[in-house]
Amino acid sequence: MRTLSSIRHRLALLLALPTGALVLLGAVGTAAQAGRFADAGRTGDRVALVVATQEFVHQLQRERGLTAGLLGGEESFRARLGPQREAADTARRALDRQLAADPPGAERVRTALGGLSTLAGLRGRADTGAADRAEALRFYTGAVTALNAAAFADRDTTGDRRLADALATVEALGRATEAAALERGTLSGVLAAGSFRGGDYPAFVRITADRGAALADVPRTALPERTAALDAALRSPAAVAAAGMEQQALDGWAATRLPVRADAWWQAATELVDGLYAVQSQAAADSSARAAALRSEALRALLVDAGLALAAAAGAVLLGLLATRSITRPVAALAAEAEELAGRVLPEAVERARAGGGAASPGRAAAAGTVELEVLGAALDRVAATAVRLAVEQSVLRRNTAQSLAGLGRRNQSLVMRQLGLLSALERSEHDPAALANLFELDHLATRMRRNAESLLVLVGEASPRHWPQPVALGDVVRSALGEVEDYRRVVLRRVDGVLVDGGAVAEVAHLLAELIENALTASPPDTDVEVFARPGVDGCLVAVTDHGPGLDESALDRANARLAGRESFLVDGGGQLGLYVVGRLAERLGAVVRLSPAPVHGVTATVALPAALLADGARQVPAAAVGVAG
């Protein structure tokens, strides 16, 4: 406990407080700058949306003036109206592309655009003269007003004064431009009709007042160069001419025919509106430039903070490396000693024990360099010595157990072979049918006892002493296997093609099949048969043993196949299903593959794939064995 406490406190004092403080400060600063960078990006997108909206508004304003003039009776406007509508539609498509990115304020602009859903119908009625001039002015003016309100909503939420002033300038110029454009459209319709009618004059006066108020707001927030550009636009020849025409219209408000031509007014007023819009576009460019500058500043600050955070983290890592190097190197040495113990010392000790030699003591662990790790090294020495001792003891125990079992198996096998020889002699001299039947039963029991003795030899790695000098037909090998099981009368040979098994492998193949047939008989009800099939293939011969019992679930099949594949030891099974371990050992020795799988209807099928090396030459020249019940 003292060792763990010392190491823990040393690392905590060196790393925990400075590392935690540096990482926390770096994370807070980086997160704040990341938020500013994201806000700057959203502000830039908002400004871009304002610019696109104002371009569309400008085109709608021009279309509104031409439409009002046409509906007032100025047919010369009809030729200009078609191209202007196309320009407005082009600006609308550009605005839609901007909205597709869903910048801040996009939802308000989409709502405002909903007011233009009947634009196509109004255009059609304007072309046929079915629309009213006042109706057209109201429609376009309502749409323009809604778009301007949506574009400039929440314009003061950027947090930057210069950008807020630039957007305020754009808004004020937008109101002035809208007033000038509305004045152009209103007076164009009046001049086309010849005189003021109904509410034209009060509306015209109100529009001029709105324009003056909007222009008066511009210098409050505009840059000096924008104020100068606005003054230049208002003093241009076209602006002066427009102001003169405007005054003539105001002076002749009661005249039946105003002394101003509609096309002349349109030309002068359009140049004034375009001049105001140019100044507004410059102010919008100022807004975009400021938004881009804010984004660049935020990016630089983010990179600086991120760099500082990384530098702090790197410093903490360096401190950690310096602080832990004196610990990691001795620990690595101890780990190497442990690897040496597991990879070389223990296996060599086990091999020496199996060969009958003594066990060498493991070497001393590497010096740790610190008090705590010296203690750990000493503990590792004790663990290594104990591990070697236990491994050697286990190896010796297994070797002695295997030798004892082998000796016991050989003695049992010898006794059973003598018993079988004696029974065979008695059978040859006995003529009483009842006594002869009893001798046959004893012979069968002795044969099964011989198989059990040989199973014990198989489990401890001994080879079978029984060999045949000549190849034996597979059908006879199967019948030999049936002679080693108890209830052989329930076994049916459905098909056994003519195949010769090499004489040296006959005993072990028969033993393997006997174990599988015995398992199938045990797993199936006493009133059902066990079926055996055998068929040669390209790479050897396939033998199948099928029972009709309740079968095994998936987990039980996996466990049984693991035993057949040799992935489990029979010493840890507690003595259950030793036949599967025997089959696995025999299959490994023969090079065969044995697997259990569900039968087609119910039960289990054991398939044995015998390799071609176990089959004698000319195996396919032997006639197929007759199908029948073994007995």
NORHUNOR-V790615 format. One record per helix or strand. SS is the DSSP state (a for helix, b for strand). FROM is the first residue (numbers start at 1). LEN is the number of residues. If there is no record, write none. Layout:
SS FROM LEN
SS FROM LEN
//
This chain:
a 2 71
a 75 26
a 106 11
a 119 10
a 133 19
a 161 33
a 200 22
a 224 11
a 237 15
a 262 93
a 371 59
a 433 27
b 472 2
a 474 9
a 488 3
b 491 6
b 500 2
a 503 21
b 530 8
b 540 7
a 554 11
a 570 3
a 578 13
b 593 6
b 604 8
a 612 3
b 615 1
a 619 3
b 625 1
b 628 2
//
